[in-house]
Amino acid sequence: MEVEIQREYNPAHPNYERWQRARELSKDRAKFVESVLLNEINLQGLKILDVGAGEGCTSELLSKSNFVVSLEPKQERIKKIERTNSLQPVIAEGLKLPFQVSSFDLIILQDVIEHFNINKKFVDDLKYLLNENGIIYLSTPNRLSIINIISDPHWGLPFLSLFNRSQINKYFLKNFRKSDYNRNDIAELFSLKDLFDLFSKNFSIKICTRFSANYLLNGGKGLVWSKFHLHLVKALNSLRLKKVLVRIANNAPGIINKLFTPTFYIILMKK
């Protein structure tokens, strides 16, 4: 664990600049999460579980009006989360949820499930942790997005988004990033079909692509941080394609979301 932390905060690491930009934008990303949720629920007085909370920006923002449990496996990160009466940091593995049935009104899975070995039991546990009207906020990169195939969101290289975790270790890390070889949190991305297969039994699925596209193309920050994605957004705006793209963006599980949407923003409603 300590090795992973040293790697993440090491300026000599090839991914350091990307990770640093992500940390700098974490407060803006928290505001986006809040804006999505405000369209769905009354964000007041809730019991919230933030799984893989990182350094806690989303937890801290939501704790202003709610009680939040921040679940994070990395000690160096959780030390940055200040414990308050409405914010409880907990060190625990992401797939081990040490809580009682119906403990929460809302669960946050922000850019985290791609780093787990997700299984059916974990999805069942999520359902049982929610109260009757509970929901999940889920964001995760799209494995089949043409944008991510051109430049993987974690490595900035072509085609790696299509690889599974063992393939990334075997063909990429082993030969080009030996210091990262056999990390247990290497991202393995999901397609839209993968997500429906994983969650549709227990949850109704609402895709929020139109809202996120409008947010991003109208100047909202926190959704992209790699150089490629930042340049792409700038180019689209300079070409005056914003209105066209917002109009094309939709929330249907069709070709736009299957093959173009770079990151899924989804609300899961308990069945």
C-alpha positions as CSV (number, residue, x, y, z in Angstrom):
1,M,0.0,0.0,0.0
2,E,2.8,2.4,0.9
3,V,4.5,1.7,-2.4
4,E,1.3,2.6,-4.3
5,I,1.1,5.9,-2.4
6,Q,4.7,6.8,-3.0
7,R,4.2,6.1,-6.7
8,E,1.1,8.3,-7.0
9,Y,2.8,11.3,-5.4
10,N,6.2,10.8,-7.1
11,P,6.9,13.6,-9.6
12,A,9.2,11.3,-11.5
13,H,6.3,8.9,-12.4
14,P,5.1,9.2,-16.0
15,N,1.5,9.6,-14.8
16,Y,2.3,12.2,-12.1
17,E,1.1,15.2,-14.2
18,R,-2.2,13.5,-15.0
19,W,-2.8,12.5,-11.4
20,Q,-1.9,16.0,-10.2
21,R,-4.4,17.6,-12.5
22,A,-7.0,15.2,-11.3
23,R,-6.3,16.1,-7.7
24,E,-6.5,19.8,-8.5
25,L,-9.9,19.4,-10.2
26,S,-11.4,17.2,-7.5
27,K,-13.3,20.1,-5.9
28,D,-14.8,21.0,-9.3
29,R,-15.6,17.3,-9.8
30,A,-17.4,17.2,-6.5
31,K,-19.6,20.1,-7.6
32,F,-20.5,18.3,-10.7
33,V,-21.6,15.2,-8.7
34,E,-23.7,17.4,-6.5
35,S,-25.3,19.0,-9.5
36,V,-26.3,15.6,-11.0
37,L,-27.7,14.5,-7.7
38,L,-29.8,17.7,-7.2
39,N,-31.6,16.8,-10.4
40,E,-32.6,13.4,-8.8
41,I,-33.2,13.8,-5.1
42,N,-33.5,16.3,-2.2
43,L,-29.9,16.4,-1.2
44,Q,-30.6,17.2,2.5
45,G,-30.4,15.1,5.6
46,L,-29.3,11.9,3.9
47,K,-27.0,9.1,5.0
48,I,-24.4,8.7,2.3
49,L,-21.6,6.2,1.6
50,D,-18.7,7.4,-0.6
51,V,-16.8,4.3,-1.8
52,G,-13.2,5.0,-2.8
53,A,-13.5,8.5,-1.5
54,G,-9.9,9.5,-2.4
55,E,-8.9,12.7,-0.6
56,G,-12.5,13.4,0.2
57,C,-13.6,16.4,-1.8
58,T,-17.0,15.0,-2.7
59,S,-17.5,13.6,0.8
60,E,-16.7,17.0,2.3
61,L,-19.0,18.9,0.0
62,L,-22.0,16.6,0.6
63,S,-21.4,16.5,4.3
64,K,-22.4,20.1,4.6
65,S,-26.1,19.0,4.5
66,N,-25.8,15.3,5.0
67,F,-24.0,12.6,7.1
68,V,-21.3,11.0,5.0
69,V,-19.1,7.9,5.5
70,S,-15.9,8.1,3.4
71,L,-14.7,4.6,2.6
72,E,-11.1,4.6,1.4
73,P,-8.4,1.8,1.5
74,K,-5.3,4.1,1.2
75,Q,-4.2,5.6,4.5
76,E,-2.3,8.5,3.0
77,R,-5.5,9.6,1.2
78,I,-7.8,9.2,4.1
79,K,-5.5,11.2,6.4
80,K,-6.5,14.2,4.2
81,I,-10.2,13.8,5.1
82,E,-11.0,15.8,8.3
83,R,-13.3,13.9,10.7
84,T,-16.4,16.0,11.7
85,N,-19.8,15.3,13.2
86,S,-21.2,14.9,9.7
87,L,-18.2,13.2,8.0
88,Q,-16.7,9.8,9.1
89,P,-13.6,8.5,7.3
90,V,-13.3,4.7,7.4
91,I,-10.3,2.7,6.1
92,A,-11.6,-0.4,4.4
93,E,-11.2,-2.4,1.2
94,G,-13.6,-1.2,-1.5
95,L,-15.3,-4.6,-1.9
96,K,-15.7,-5.2,1.8
97,L,-18.6,-3.0,3.0
98,P,-18.8,-3.3,6.8
99,F,-22.3,-1.9,7.3
100,Q,-25.8,-3.0,8.2
101,V,-28.7,-3.6,5.8
102,S,-30.5,-0.4,4.8
103,S,-27.8,1.9,6.2
104,F,-27.7,4.5,3.5
105,D,-29.9,6.7,1.3
106,L,-27.2,7.3,-1.3
107,I,-24.0,5.5,-2.4
108,I,-21.3,7.3,-4.4
109,L,-19.2,5.2,-6.8
110,Q,-17.2,7.9,-8.5
111,D,-14.5,6.6,-10.9
112,V,-13.8,3.6,-8.7
113,I,-15.5,0.4,-9.9
114,E,-13.0,0.0,-12.8
115,H,-10.3,-0.4,-10.1
116,F,-12.1,-3.3,-8.4
117,N,-12.6,-7.0,-9.3
118,I,-16.4,-6.5,-9.3
119,N,-18.5,-9.5,-8.5
120,K,-22.2,-10.3,-8.1
121,K,-21.9,-10.3,-4.3
122,F,-20.6,-6.8,-4.3
123,V,-23.6,-5.6,-6.4
124,D,-26.0,-7.5,-4.1
125,D,-24.3,-5.9,-1.0
126,L,-24.8,-2.4,-2.6
127,K,-28.5,-3.1,-3.0
128,Y,-28.9,-4.3,0.6
129,L,-27.1,-1.3,2.0
130,L,-29.6,1.1,0.5
131,N,-32.9,1.9,2.0
132,E,-36.1,1.3,0.1
133,N,-35.8,4.5,-2.0
134,G,-32.0,4.6,-2.1
135,I,-30.0,5.4,-5.2
136,I,-26.4,5.1,-6.4
137,Y,-24.4,7.7,-8.3
138,L,-22.0,5.9,-10.6
139,S,-19.3,7.3,-12.9
140,T,-16.8,5.2,-14.9
141,P,-14.9,5.5,-18.2
142,N,-16.4,3.8,-21.3
143,R,-14.3,0.9,-22.5
144,L,-15.6,1.1,-26.1
145,S,-15.6,4.9,-26.5
146,I,-13.7,5.9,-29.6
147,I,-12.2,8.8,-27.6
148,N,-10.8,6.4,-25.0
149,I,-9.5,4.0,-27.6
150,I,-7.5,6.8,-29.1
151,S,-6.2,7.9,-25.7
152,D,-6.9,5.7,-22.6
153,P,-8.0,7.9,-19.7
154,H,-5.6,6.4,-17.3
155,W,-2.4,6.0,-19.4
156,G,-2.9,8.4,-22.3
157,L,-2.1,5.7,-24.9
158,P,-4.1,4.1,-27.7
159,F,-6.0,0.8,-27.4
160,L,-5.3,0.2,-23.7
161,S,-8.9,0.9,-22.8
162,L,-9.8,-2.3,-24.6
163,F,-7.4,-4.5,-22.5
164,N,-8.4,-6.3,-19.3
165,R,-6.3,-6.0,-16.2
166,S,-4.2,-9.1,-16.8
167,Q,-3.5,-8.0,-20.4
168,I,-2.4,-4.5,-19.3
169,N,0.0,-6.1,-16.8
170,K,1.3,-8.7,-19.3
171,Y,1.7,-6.6,-22.4
172,F,2.2,-3.1,-21.2
173,L,3.3,-2.8,-17.6
174,K,5.7,-5.7,-17.7
175,N,7.5,-4.2,-20.7
176,F,7.1,-0.5,-20.4
177,R,6.1,0.4,-16.8
178,K,7.8,-2.2,-14.6
179,S,7.4,-0.2,-11.5
180,D,3.6,-0.5,-11.8
181,Y,3.7,-4.2,-12.7
182,N,1.1,-6.3,-10.7
183,R,-0.5,-3.3,-9.0
184,N,-3.9,-4.5,-7.6
185,D,-5.8,-1.4,-8.7
186,I,-5.1,-1.2,-12.4
187,A,-8.2,0.0,-14.2
188,E,-10.2,-2.4,-16.3
189,L,-12.9,-0.4,-18.1
190,F,-16.5,-1.4,-18.6
191,S,-18.7,-1.1,-21.7
192,L,-22.3,0.0,-21.4
193,K,-23.4,-3.6,-21.9
194,D,-21.1,-4.7,-19.1
195,L,-22.8,-2.2,-16.8
196,F,-26.3,-3.3,-17.7
197,D,-25.3,-7.0,-17.3
198,L,-23.8,-6.1,-13.9
199,F,-26.5,-3.9,-12.4
200,S,-29.8,-4.3,-14.2
201,K,-31.1,-7.2,-12.1
202,N,-31.0,-5.1,-8.9
203,F,-31.3,-1.5,-10.2
204,S,-33.1,0.6,-12.8
205,I,-30.4,2.5,-14.8
206,K,-30.7,6.2,-15.8
207,I,-27.9,7.5,-18.0
208,C,-27.0,11.2,-17.6
209,T,-25.0,11.9,-20.8
210,R,-27.0,14.9,-22.0
211,F,-26.6,16.7,-18.6
212,S,-22.9,15.9,-18.5
213,A,-22.3,17.0,-22.1
214,N,-24.1,20.3,-21.5
215,Y,-22.2,20.8,-18.3
216,L,-18.8,20.2,-19.9
217,L,-19.3,22.1,-23.1
218,N,-20.7,25.1,-21.3
219,G,-17.5,25.5,-19.2
220,G,-18.1,23.1,-16.4
221,K,-14.8,21.9,-14.8
222,G,-13.8,18.6,-13.2
223,L,-14.9,16.1,-15.8
224,V,-11.7,15.9,-17.9
225,W,-8.0,16.3,-16.9
226,S,-5.9,14.4,-19.5
227,K,-4.2,16.7,-22.1
228,F,-5.9,14.8,-24.9
229,H,-9.4,15.3,-23.5
230,L,-8.7,18.9,-22.6
231,H,-7.5,19.7,-26.1
232,L,-10.5,17.9,-27.6
233,V,-13.0,19.9,-25.6
234,K,-11.2,23.1,-26.6
235,A,-11.2,22.1,-30.2
236,L,-14.9,21.3,-30.2
237,N,-15.7,24.7,-28.7
238,S,-13.4,26.5,-31.2
239,L,-15.2,24.7,-34.1
240,R,-18.5,25.9,-32.7
241,L,-19.9,22.4,-32.4
242,K,-21.2,22.8,-28.9
243,K,-24.9,23.1,-29.8
244,V,-24.7,20.3,-32.2
245,L,-23.0,17.9,-29.7
246,V,-25.4,18.8,-26.9
247,R,-28.3,18.1,-29.2
248,I,-26.8,14.8,-30.3
249,A,-26.0,13.7,-26.7
250,N,-28.8,11.6,-25.3
251,N,-29.6,9.3,-22.4
252,A,-30.6,6.2,-24.5
253,P,-28.5,3.0,-24.4
254,G,-27.8,3.4,-28.2
255,I,-24.8,4.0,-30.4
256,I,-23.9,7.4,-28.9
257,N,-23.5,6.0,-25.4
258,K,-22.1,2.7,-26.5
259,L,-19.3,4.0,-28.8
260,F,-18.8,7.7,-28.2
261,T,-19.6,8.8,-24.6
262,P,-16.1,8.8,-22.9
263,T,-17.4,8.5,-19.3
264,F,-20.7,7.2,-18.1
265,Y,-22.6,9.2,-15.5
266,I,-25.4,7.0,-14.2
267,I,-28.0,7.0,-11.5
268,L,-29.0,3.5,-10.3
269,M,-32.4,3.2,-8.6
270,K,-33.0,0.2,-6.4
271,K,-35.7,-2.2,-7.7
